[in-house]
Amino acid sequence: MAFALRNFNSFDSIVIQCHDNPDADTLGSGYALWWYLKKLGKSPRLIYGGRNPISKSNLLLMTDNLHIPVEYVEELDYVPNLLITVDCQYNESNVTHFDAENIAIIDHHQLTGDPPKLSEVKSNYGSCSTVMFELLQKEKIDINENPDVATALYYGLMTDTGNFAEISHPADKDLRDYARFSQGDILMFRNANISREELQIAGDALKNAIYDDTHHYGVIEALPCDPNILGLIGDMFLEVDILKCCIIYTRLPFGVKISVRSCVKEVKASELASYLTEGFGGGGGHLIKAGGLLNRDLLEKAGIEYSDEGIRNLIQSRMRRYFTDTEIIYAGNYTVDLNSVQRFRKLEVPVGYVKATDLAETGDKIMIRTLEGDVDVTVEDDLYIILGIDGEIYPCREKRFENSYRLIDIPYDYPAEYPPTVLKTLTGERIEILPFAKSCVTLGGKGIYARELDHRVKVFTSWDPEKYYLGVPGDYLAMRADDLKDVYVIAKDIFVRSYEAIGE
């Protein structure tokens, strides 16, 4: 049975549980679920446990101004029909145990055990508020019906992604752009976010910074604090004249929260955050600001000591490898040794296409939102949008389209998780792409030269010299046979399904 909020309708006594020491994300997503259940005619309770009730100023303002009916409880004097944990998982160390007949989970963190049947966990989302937003959308519930709910979800996403600096998934961007929040409330919450004690933590952290003069990066370890403080420290730290990027981290009971900042195009903050957390959690964000989490359970399972020294050694060794093990290629300046590459031609594989003028008027500026990121283009009569073999999106001119693709008369079936959308830049109108998509197949063309990578490569392509495309071992470095300066990266799984070697 697919997870849906309507499945909760069969339960009578329902308790929604936030994690101990609640943050804005657990409160916002819990509140939205409470509001939905009230619309169903239920009488849910919204609770949290732990050692102490909420004391942070911004969260007290949030619960008061948005009328969030959350209760601090040390014990339940009854066993509810259903207990739903939001932004956390039942029996985790930061979730007070309460007995219940049935358990459900709504979360965005890595799974730490076998989930119950009633579970919706989206580990690649930036916040639980986004998971709740999607679930409400599926029920045809508009969060903007209730400005308090819209504001709570927006603030939950904002705080869990470092003021949106760590957003990477398009679903998070959808919530950010859709919610009609109270600007006055958000401004009030933001201006009550830092205590005097946290300001002291920031000052002490900056005094103990570590610098790498060879690769021009810095590392700061902060005492346990609210993850939002890390971004504040990072923004100040990056203003040091020798730094091109920096990482700030704090060791918390459940894991290590990191914040990354960059001011050079050779280091995408989002990509560095993913590299630092690979295998132990996850990270993401923007080109210049990003963040992530090293999960304590995963670290300890790998034999990494969860101590100041153990975490310091892990982060500093990964930072050194990041700079020493990566080759940077600027396409216009790259000269290929033809003895090191092999000739390939493209297979005829089915893909999709949409004519841009089917989505918007000529001259309109649109943003194509995909899993790979947002692509800004201006609609022109000869512009096509290609949906690749894995659902990847890229623009294509009509002349190249006619030379590279053949139309086929079969329905188009999109292969990826997140259906791409178009946002009209001026109006914010959201348009689904898939209803307009048609099928075509790729043609061989003049082929490419390529070689499999055995190390990490960052390629600044001829068509986008400001942002690099990352290749990792197993991917392919490729260049067009008729233009050896057109250098790019093809992911391994796409390459093996799209190309075949040409014999000598």
N, C-alpha and C positions, 0 to 999 in steps of 0.2 A: 504494500500500500504506500503510495507516494505521500510524503509529508505535506500537510496543509493545516492551516489554523482551524479550519472548520472541523477537523477531527476532534478538537477539544470540546465540541458541543455535546458529546455524549457523557461528559463528566459533570458531577454536581458540585462537590466541594473542591475548589481549585485554589492552590497557593502558588504565587510567582515568587521565586527566590533570586535576589541579587547576590553577588559574592560579598564576602566580608570586606570591610573597609571600602565601601562602594565608590565607584568613580562615575563620571557623567554618562559613560556609555552603558553601563549596566542599569543605571537609573532611567535613562532615556528609553532603552529598548524594553525594559520592564514596564514602564509607564504606558508605552504604546500597546503592549500586549494586554495590560489591564484595561485600557480604553476599549480595545476590540472585544474583549470578553464581556464587558459591560454592555456593549451594543448587542451582544447575543442574549442578553437578559440574565447573565450570570452575576454572582456576587463574589468575585475573586478578592484575595488579599495579596498585597505586594509587600514583601518583607526582606530583611537581611539580618544576619547574626554577627558573631564576632565579639571581640573584647570590648569595643567602644562604639557608641553611636557616632554618626557623622559630625565632624567638627570643622572641616574646611569651609571657609567663607563662601567660596563660589558655589559649592554644592548645597549649602544651606539656603543661599539665595535661589538656586535652581529649584529645589523642592518647594520652596515657599511661593515664588513668583509664578511657577508653572502648575501649581496645585497638584503636585505629585503625592499621592496618599501612601507613601512608603512608611513602614513600621519597623522599628528596631525591636527584635524579640530575642530572648535568651532561650526560650523553649516554646514548643507548641503543645497545648494541652489537649490536642486531638490529632488524629491521623487523617489527613486529607485524602480525598479520592484521587487527586492528581497533584503532583508538585512539579513545577516547570522551572528549571534553572535557566537564567538568561545571562549571557556573557561569561559563562562559567559552566563547569560540568560537575554533576553529582558526585560527592565523596572526594572531591579534590581538597587539597590542603587549605585552600583559601575559601572554602565553602562549609559553613557549619552544618553538621548532619542533622536532618530532621526526617523522621519516618514518614512514609507515604505508601499508599496502596499501589500507585503507579507513578513512574518517573518519565519526564520528557526533558529534552535539552534543546536550547536554541543558543548557538555560540559561533564564534569566528576564530577560536584558537585551535591549535593542534589537538587532535584526539589523544587522550592519555589512557584509554581503555576501551572496552567494547561498549558502544553506546546502546541505550535502549531503543526499541523499535520506533518510538516517537522522538525522532531526533532530526535536527536540521543544523549541520555544522559546515560552514563555509570558511575553511582555513585560509583561503587566499583573499578574503575580504578584509578591509581595513578596520571595520567596526561591526559589532553586533547590531548596532542601529541600522546599518545597511541591510543585514539579513532580515531584520524585522520589516523594514521598508518594502523589500521585495515580497515578503510573505503577505503583507497587507495589499500590495498591488495585485497579487494573484487572487485575492478575495474581492477585488474591485472596490477596495476601501481607499479613499483619497485622504492622505494624512493632512492635507491643507484644510479639510473640514474643521479641524481642531488646531488653531494656531499654537496652543500650548504643546500639543504632541509634535507638530512639525518642528517647533523650536527645540524641544527636548532631543529629538532624533538628530537634528542638525548639530546641536552642541555636543552630543555624544560622539558623532563622527569627527567633529572638529578636534576635540580633545584627544581622541584615540589615534589621530593621524598627525599630531604635532601641528595644529592649526592648518591642516590640509597639506602640509609639506610632504607627508609620507603616502599620499594617495597614489595608487597605481592601478587598481581594478576599475573598469568602467562603471560597475554598479555603484561604487562609492561616489564617483563623479556624478552619476545620475541623481543620487540623493542630495548631494551638495547643490546641484543646479536646480533641483525641483522644489525643494522645501521653501515655503513662504514663511520664513521665521521672523520673530520679533527682533529687529535690530537693536532696540533699546535694551532688551533683556540680555542679548548676547554681549553687548558692550559692557553691561554691568557685571556679568559673570567673568568676563575676561579681565576686567580691572580689579577683581578680587581674587585672582588666581595664585598670587605669590605671597607667602608670609615672610616676616622678618627672618625667621630661622632658615627658610629656603634661600633667601638672598645671601645669607651668610655662607650657606653651602656653595653657592655659585662663586662667591669671592674666594673661598678657600680652594676650590677646585682649580680655578684659573692660576693661582699662585704655584700649583704643583704640576703644571703642564710639562709634557715630554715632547721634544722637537726632533725631527729627522731632517737634518740640513741637506742631505743628498737628494731626497725625493720631495722635500718641501711639504711634509705633512706633520700634523701634531696629534697627540693623543692625550685625553684628559679622563681621569677616573674621578667620579663624584661620589660623595657619600649617598646612602639610600635617600631618594627623594622622588617627588612626583615627576614622571617622565617628561612633562611639559617644561620642567626646569632645564632639561638637557638642551633643548632647542635654544633657549635663551643664552646658555653658556656658549653653545656652538656659534651663534651669530656674533657674539662678542669676540670669541677666540679667532675666528676667520679673518678678522680685521688686522691681525698681526701681519706685518709686511712680507715676511718670508713664506707664509703659508699659502698653498694652493688648495688644500683640503684638510679636513680634520674629522676626528671621531671623538665623541663624548659618550661615556657609558656609566651606568650605575648598577650595582649588584643588588637585586631585590629577592625576596624569599622564593619566588616562583621562577626567576630567570634574570638574565642580564638584558636590560633595555639599553639600546644604543641609538645615538643620533649622529647623522653624517651631514657635513656641509662641504661644498665644493665651489670654487670660483673659476675653474678652467674647463674648457671643453673636453680635454683629454680624460677627465674623470667625471662620469655621471654619478651623482650621489646615490641614485636609486640602484645602480649596478654594483657600486661598492658595498652598499648595505646588504644586498643579496649575497655577494661574495663572502662577506664577513660572517654571515649567519648560515651559510649553506651546510646542510646536514644536521643542524641543531635548532632550526626554527625557520624564520623567514624575514625578509625585509623588502622595502620598496619605497617609492616616492617620486620625486621630481628630479630634474637635471641637477639642481643646486642644493636641494634639501631632501633628506630621506631619513628613514629610521628602521628599526627592526628589533627582534627579540631572539636571544639565545635561551632556549628552554632548558631549565635546570635538570629535569628528568632525563632529557636526551643527552646532555653533557655528562651526567653521572653514569649513564649507561655506556657511554664511550670511554669511561675511565678517566675523565677529566675532573680534577679536584675542584670542587665548587668553593674556592677560597679566593681572597684578593690576589694572591700570587698565581694561582692556577688560571684565573680568567685573564689576568694581565699578560701572562705568557702566551695564551691562545690568541688574544687580539693583536698583540704586537708582532707575533710570528706571521699571522695572516696578512697584516698590513705590509710587512716586508715582502712577502711573496707576491702580493698583488702588484707591486711595482717592478719587481725583478723578473717575474715570469711572463710578462705580457709584452707583445710586439705591437707597435702602433704604425699603421700604414695610411699615408695620405695618397689617395688614388692618383692624383695628377702628377705626383713625384715618384711613383712606384715603377720600377722596371722589373719585369718578370723574366726569369730564366726559363726559356721554353723547354729545356732539358729536365726541369723539375716538375713539369705539369703534364697532364694528359688531355687529349681532345675528347669532348663529349657532345652528344646531340640530345635535344629535348624529345621526350616521349610524347605521344598524343594522349594526354590525360584530361579528363573532364574538369572544368572549373566554371566559375560563374562571372557574369558581368552585368553592370547597370550603366545605362547612359545617364550622365550627370543631370542633363536637362529633364529627365523623368522625375527628379527629386526636387529641383528648384529652378528658378528662372535664370537665364543667362545673365551673368554679372553678379549674381548673389554670392556672398562669401559663406561657405559652409564648413563645419567641422565634422569629420568622420570619426566616430568614437568606436574603438575596437579594443580587444584585449592587449594589443601591442602598443596602444597609446592613441592619442588624438592627432589627426592629420588635418591641417587647414588648407583648403583649396578654394579657388574662385571658379564658379561654374562657367564653362565655355562650351560652345556648340560641339567641339571636337573632343571633349573630355569623356573618358570612360572610367569606371571604377571596377577593378578586377578583384574577384574573391578567389583567392588561391586554393591550392590543394588541401591546406589545413585551415582554411577560412581567413588567412591573412589578407589584408587589404592594401592595394596600392593603385595610384592613378595611372592612366595610360592614354596617350594621344591616339586619335582615330587612325592616323597613318600607320603607326606601329601596331595598333590593334588589328588592322586588316592584314598586316604582314605576319602577325604572330599567332592569330587565333582563327578558328573556323567555327561558324555557328552550327549548333545541332538542335534538333527539334525534340528535346526531352525536358521534363520539368527539372528545375534546379533544386538540389538537396544540399543544404548548408551543413558542413561537417563539424563545426566547432561548438563550444559551449555557449558563448555570449553572442547573441545575434547583433551584428553591427547596426548602428543608427547614425543618422545625420542630424546635426543641430544647425539651424539657420542662425548665423552669428548675430544678426541685428534683432531678430524677434525672439530667439530662444526656442522656436518651434522644433519639436522632435519628430523626425520622420523615420519610420522603419524602412530599411533597405530591402529586406528579403521579398516583400510582395512584388517588387519591381525586377528582381533578379531573373536572368535567363541563363541558359547553358551554352557553353562553347568548349572547344578542346584546344590545347596548345599545339603549335606546330614546331617542327624541328629548327627551322631557320638556319643560320650559318654556324650555329654551335658555340661552344665555349671551351676555354682551357680551365682546368681546375686541378687542385690537389687537396688531399685530406690533411687537416690540421693536426699537429701533434702538440700544440701549445695554444695558449690564449692569444687572440689577435683582436685589435680594435681597428676597424676600417672606416676612414672618412671617405665616403663615396663622392664621385664627381657630381652627383645630383643633390647631395646634401653635405657640404663640407663643414658644417657646424656641429653635426651630431654623428657619433660613430655607431657602427653596427658591430656587435660583439660576436666573435666566433670562438668556440671552445674545442678542445680535442675531440675529433670525430666529425666536426662540421667541415665544410669545404670552402676554401678560398677560390673564387672564380673570377674570370675576366672574359668579356666577349671576344670571340675570335676575330671579329672585324674592328675591334677597338680595345687594345690591350690596356688602355688607361681607364677603362670602365671596370673597376675592380669592386667586388662586393662579396658578401658572405652568404652561403646557403646552408641552412640547418640540415644536419645529417638525415633526419627522417624524411624531409622534403626532397633532398637530393636523390636518395636511392629510389624514390618513387617517380621522379621526374626526368632523370637523365640515364643515358646508356653510353658506354664507351664506344668510340669509333676506332676500329682496328687500324693497325699501321698499313 
